[in-house]
């Protein structure tokens, strides 16, 4: 892709494309997916491409994605007129248009044909960077697409079987789906060195908290009991149940109120529960940062 006469933004776009697509394609077959957030067919195709790329990773196949709204210059260079548009790239050049292949079997059949013809040595292919895939899984989970998130994290775990982030994400996705026994199985099968990984610990805490999820009637009863003056145990039970039910604001409000009233009650149980919720949610989460500020103001003025 020529870079002469480009403005600064276009040059940056070319540099990103060179790093993410051209350089990996020197030794691997890159499946290049042009997509956009507003494109329904793109979202339908994405899980299939992710699965195929994971299945074919050991054959030298990588997946790269280009958001046409964020990279219009790159899309223009490929004369993308509709999306999804999918190309196979080898040594910096398109070698096949995969756009019409929408099913897993169709995509795999085309890749098999290409791999039989191209001089790709899987052992020489670059190790797939799982960071974009982890971000993709986290985005799916945050967006309520727990099924898709579980699929993504499962595929990442196959690519990198020592990734605590992948297994932690998988357990959190299974927890969101209510598949507690499956999540337990994932945790039980972990290699010993992964059991104390921060992401795995976080996922285990989230799983333990989710087990106590009450139905609507139970939550209402716990909330009513929590209004009885001085009944701190009931307020703690309500906070835990509210978080398990997805009402994390209510849970935090209840716990912070308890801390403000008597921070030493039951050896600081309310603060310990709040910190456990922070850990389960993820310390990098903006909601946690906001609640931590509230806690700090409460404790230190």
C-alpha positions as CSV (number, residue, x, y, z in Angstrom):
1,X,0.0,0.0,0.0
2,X,1.7,3.2,-1.2
3,X,2.3,5.9,1.4
4,X,3.6,8.8,-0.7
5,X,1.5,12.0,-0.6
6,X,-0.6,10.9,2.4
7,X,-1.7,13.2,5.2
8,X,-0.8,12.4,8.8
9,X,-4.0,10.5,9.6
10,X,-3.7,8.4,6.4
11,X,-0.1,7.6,7.2
12,X,-1.0,6.5,10.7
13,X,-3.8,4.3,9.2
14,X,-1.3,2.7,6.8
15,X,1.2,2.1,9.6
16,X,-1.5,0.4,11.7
17,X,-2.5,-1.8,8.8
18,X,1.1,-2.7,8.1
19,X,1.6,-3.8,11.7
20,X,-1.7,-5.6,12.1
21,X,-2.1,-7.2,8.7
22,X,0.8,-6.9,6.3
23,X,3.6,-7.9,8.5
24,X,1.8,-11.0,10.0
25,X,0.7,-12.0,6.4
26,X,4.4,-12.5,5.5
27,X,4.3,-15.9,7.1
28,X,0.6,-16.4,7.9
29,X,-2.7,-16.3,6.1
30,X,-4.6,-13.4,7.5
31,X,-8.4,-13.4,7.3
32,X,-9.3,-9.6,7.0
33,X,-12.8,-8.7,8.0
34,X,-14.2,-5.2,7.2
35,X,-17.1,-4.5,9.6
36,X,-18.9,-1.7,11.5
37,X,-20.8,-1.5,14.8
38,X,-24.1,-0.8,13.1
39,X,-23.8,-3.7,10.7
40,X,-26.1,-6.5,11.7
41,X,-24.7,-9.1,9.3
42,X,-21.2,-8.3,10.5
43,X,-22.2,-9.1,14.0
44,X,-23.7,-12.4,12.9
45,X,-20.6,-13.3,11.0
46,X,-18.0,-12.3,13.6
47,X,-18.5,-15.3,15.9
48,X,-18.0,-17.7,13.0
49,X,-14.8,-16.0,11.8
50,X,-13.5,-16.0,15.4
51,X,-14.1,-19.7,15.8
52,X,-12.6,-20.6,12.4
53,X,-9.5,-18.5,13.1
54,X,-9.1,-20.2,16.5
55,X,-9.6,-23.6,14.9
56,X,-7.0,-22.9,12.2
57,X,-4.5,-21.0,14.4
58,X,-2.1,-23.9,14.4
59,X,-2.3,-24.0,10.5
60,X,-1.0,-20.5,10.3
61,X,-4.3,-18.5,10.0
62,X,-4.9,-15.2,11.8
63,X,-8.0,-13.0,12.0
64,X,-7.7,-9.2,11.6
65,X,-10.6,-6.8,11.8
66,X,-11.0,-3.3,10.2
67,X,-13.8,-1.1,11.4
68,X,-14.7,0.9,8.3
69,X,-15.9,3.8,10.3
70,X,-12.6,4.1,12.2
71,X,-10.4,3.3,9.2
72,X,-12.2,4.8,6.1
73,X,-8.9,5.2,4.2
74,X,-8.0,1.5,4.5
75,X,-11.5,0.5,3.4
76,X,-11.3,2.9,0.4
77,X,-8.0,1.3,-0.6
78,X,-9.7,-2.1,-0.8
79,X,-12.7,-0.5,-2.6
80,X,-15.1,-1.8,0.1
81,X,-18.6,-0.9,-1.0
82,X,-20.6,-3.1,1.4
83,X,-20.0,-4.9,4.6
84,X,-19.2,-7.4,5.8
85,X,-16.3,-7.8,3.2
86,X,-13.8,-10.5,4.0
87,X,-10.5,-11.1,2.2
88,X,-7.7,-13.6,2.7
89,X,-4.3,-11.8,2.7
90,X,-0.9,-13.4,2.1
91,X,2.4,-11.6,1.9
92,X,0.5,-8.3,1.9
93,X,-1.8,-9.1,-1.0
94,X,-5.4,-10.3,-1.3
95,X,-5.4,-13.9,-2.5
96,X,-9.1,-14.6,-2.1
97,X,-12.4,-12.9,-1.5
98,X,-14.2,-14.8,1.3
99,X,-17.2,-12.5,1.5
100,X,-19.7,-14.9,0.1
101,X,-18.7,-17.7,2.6
102,X,-20.9,-17.2,5.6
103,X,-21.0,-20.6,7.3
104,X,-18.2,-22.2,9.2
105,X,-18.0,-25.1,6.7
106,X,-17.8,-22.7,3.7
107,X,-15.1,-20.6,5.2
108,X,-13.0,-23.7,6.2
109,X,-13.4,-25.2,2.8
110,X,-12.0,-22.0,1.2
111,X,-9.2,-21.8,3.7
112,X,-8.3,-25.4,3.1
113,X,-7.9,-24.7,-0.6
114,X,-5.7,-21.7,0.0
115,X,-3.5,-23.5,2.6
116,X,-2.9,-26.3,0.1
117,X,-1.6,-23.8,-2.5
118,X,0.3,-21.3,-0.4
119,X,3.8,-21.8,1.1
120,X,2.7,-21.3,4.7
121,X,4.8,-23.1,7.4
122,X,2.6,-23.1,10.5
123,X,5.6,-23.4,12.8
124,X,6.9,-20.2,11.4
125,X,3.7,-18.3,11.7
126,X,3.6,-15.5,14.3
127,X,2.0,-16.3,17.7
128,X,-1.4,-14.8,17.7
129,X,-1.8,-11.7,19.9
130,X,-4.6,-12.6,22.2
131,X,-5.0,-9.1,23.6
132,X,-7.5,-8.0,20.9
133,X,-9.4,-11.2,21.4
134,X,-9.5,-10.7,25.2
135,X,-10.8,-7.2,24.6
136,X,-13.4,-8.6,22.2
137,X,-14.5,-11.1,24.8
138,X,-14.7,-8.5,27.6
139,X,-16.7,-6.2,25.3
140,X,-19.2,-9.0,24.5
141,X,-19.6,-9.8,28.2
142,X,-20.1,-6.2,29.2
143,X,-22.7,-5.8,26.4
144,X,-24.7,-8.7,27.8
145,X,-23.6,-11.2,25.1
146,X,-22.6,-13.9,27.5
147,X,-23.0,-16.7,25.0
148,X,-20.6,-15.0,22.5
149,X,-18.2,-14.1,25.3
150,X,-18.0,-17.7,26.5
151,X,-17.2,-18.8,22.9
152,X,-14.5,-16.2,22.5
153,X,-12.8,-16.9,25.8
154,X,-13.0,-20.6,25.2
155,X,-11.2,-20.1,21.8
156,X,-8.6,-17.9,23.5
157,X,-8.0,-20.6,26.1
158,X,-7.3,-23.1,23.2
159,X,-4.8,-20.6,21.6
160,X,-3.1,-19.9,25.0
161,X,-3.8,-22.6,27.6
162,X,-1.9,-20.7,30.3
163,X,-3.9,-17.4,30.0
164,X,-5.5,-16.7,33.3
165,X,-7.5,-13.9,31.6
166,X,-9.0,-16.3,29.1
167,X,-10.1,-18.8,31.8
168,X,-11.2,-16.0,34.1
169,X,-13.3,-14.5,31.3
170,X,-14.8,-17.9,30.5
171,X,-15.8,-18.5,34.1
172,X,-17.4,-15.1,34.3
173,X,-19.3,-15.6,31.0
174,X,-20.5,-19.0,32.3
175,X,-21.5,-17.4,35.5
176,X,-23.5,-14.8,33.6
177,X,-25.3,-17.6,31.8
178,X,-26.1,-19.3,35.1
179,X,-24.0,-22.4,34.1
180,X,-22.5,-22.7,37.6
181,X,-21.6,-26.4,37.3
182,X,-19.8,-25.9,34.0
183,X,-17.9,-22.9,35.6
184,X,-16.9,-25.1,38.5
185,X,-15.6,-27.7,36.0
186,X,-13.5,-25.1,34.3
187,X,-12.0,-24.0,37.6
188,X,-11.4,-27.6,38.8
189,X,-9.5,-28.5,35.6
190,X,-7.1,-25.5,35.8
191,X,-3.4,-26.1,35.9
192,X,-2.1,-25.4,39.5
193,X,-0.2,-22.3,38.4
194,X,-3.4,-20.6,37.2
195,X,-5.5,-21.1,40.4
196,X,-4.1,-17.9,42.0
197,X,-4.1,-15.8,38.8
198,X,-5.8,-12.5,39.6
199,X,-8.3,-12.9,36.8
200,X,-9.2,-16.5,37.9
201,X,-9.5,-15.3,41.5
202,X,-11.8,-12.5,40.4
203,X,-13.9,-15.0,38.4
204,X,-14.2,-17.4,41.3
205,X,-15.4,-14.6,43.6
206,X,-18.0,-13.6,41.0
207,X,-19.2,-17.2,40.7
208,X,-19.5,-17.6,44.5
209,X,-21.5,-14.4,44.8
210,X,-23.8,-15.3,41.9
211,X,-24.7,-18.6,43.5
212,X,-26.8,-16.6,46.1
213,X,-28.9,-15.0,43.4
214,X,-32.5,-14.8,44.8
215,X,-35.7,-14.8,42.9
216,X,-37.8,-11.6,42.9
217,X,-39.8,-12.6,46.0
218,X,-36.8,-13.5,48.0
219,X,-35.1,-10.3,47.1
220,X,-38.1,-8.3,48.1
221,X,-38.3,-10.1,51.5
222,X,-34.6,-9.5,52.1
223,X,-35.0,-5.8,51.2
224,X,-38.0,-5.5,53.7
225,X,-35.9,-7.2,56.5
226,X,-33.1,-4.8,55.8
227,X,-35.3,-1.8,56.6
228,X,-35.7,-2.9,60.3
229,X,-33.5,-0.5,62.3
230,X,-30.4,-2.1,63.7
231,X,-30.7,-5.3,61.8
232,X,-27.2,-5.2,60.3
233,X,-27.1,-8.9,59.4
234,X,-30.3,-8.5,57.3
235,X,-28.8,-5.5,55.5
236,X,-25.6,-7.5,54.7
237,X,-27.7,-10.4,53.4
238,X,-29.7,-8.0,51.2
239,X,-26.6,-6.3,49.8
240,X,-25.2,-9.7,48.8
241,X,-28.4,-10.8,47.2
242,X,-28.9,-7.4,45.4
243,X,-25.4,-7.8,43.9
244,X,-26.1,-11.4,42.8
245,X,-29.3,-10.1,41.2
246,X,-27.4,-7.6,39.2
247,X,-28.4,-4.6,41.3
248,X,-24.9,-3.5,42.2
249,X,-25.8,0.1,42.9
250,X,-28.3,-1.0,45.5
251,X,-25.8,-3.4,47.0
252,X,-23.1,-0.7,47.2
253,X,-25.5,1.8,48.7
254,X,-26.5,-0.6,51.4
255,X,-23.0,-1.6,52.3
256,X,-21.7,2.0,52.3
257,X,-24.6,3.0,54.6
258,X,-23.6,0.2,56.9
259,X,-20.0,1.3,56.9
260,X,-21.1,4.8,57.7
261,X,-23.2,3.7,60.6
262,X,-20.8,1.2,62.1
263,X,-17.7,0.3,60.2
264,X,-16.5,-2.1,62.9
265,X,-19.7,-4.2,63.0
266,X,-18.9,-7.9,62.7
267,X,-15.1,-7.2,62.3
268,X,-15.7,-4.9,59.3
269,X,-18.0,-7.4,57.4
270,X,-19.7,-4.7,55.3
271,X,-16.4,-3.2,54.1
272,X,-15.0,-6.8,53.4
273,X,-18.1,-7.6,51.4
274,X,-17.8,-4.3,49.4
275,X,-14.2,-5.0,48.6
276,X,-15.2,-8.5,47.5
277,X,-17.7,-7.0,45.2
278,X,-15.1,-4.7,43.8
279,X,-12.8,-7.6,43.2
280,X,-15.5,-9.6,41.4
281,X,-16.4,-6.7,39.2
282,X,-12.8,-5.8,38.4
283,X,-10.8,-3.0,39.9
284,X,-10.4,-1.3,36.4
285,X,-14.2,-1.0,36.1
286,X,-15.3,2.7,36.1
287,X,-18.2,1.7,38.5
288,X,-15.7,0.3,41.0
289,X,-13.6,3.5,40.7
290,X,-16.7,5.6,41.5
291,X,-17.6,3.4,44.5
292,X,-14.1,3.4,45.8
293,X,-14.1,7.2,45.9
294,X,-17.3,7.0,47.9
295,X,-15.7,4.6,50.3
296,X,-12.6,6.7,50.7
297,X,-14.7,9.8,51.5
298,X,-16.6,7.8,54.1
299,X,-13.5,6.4,55.7
300,X,-11.1,9.4,55.5
301,X,-13.4,12.3,55.0
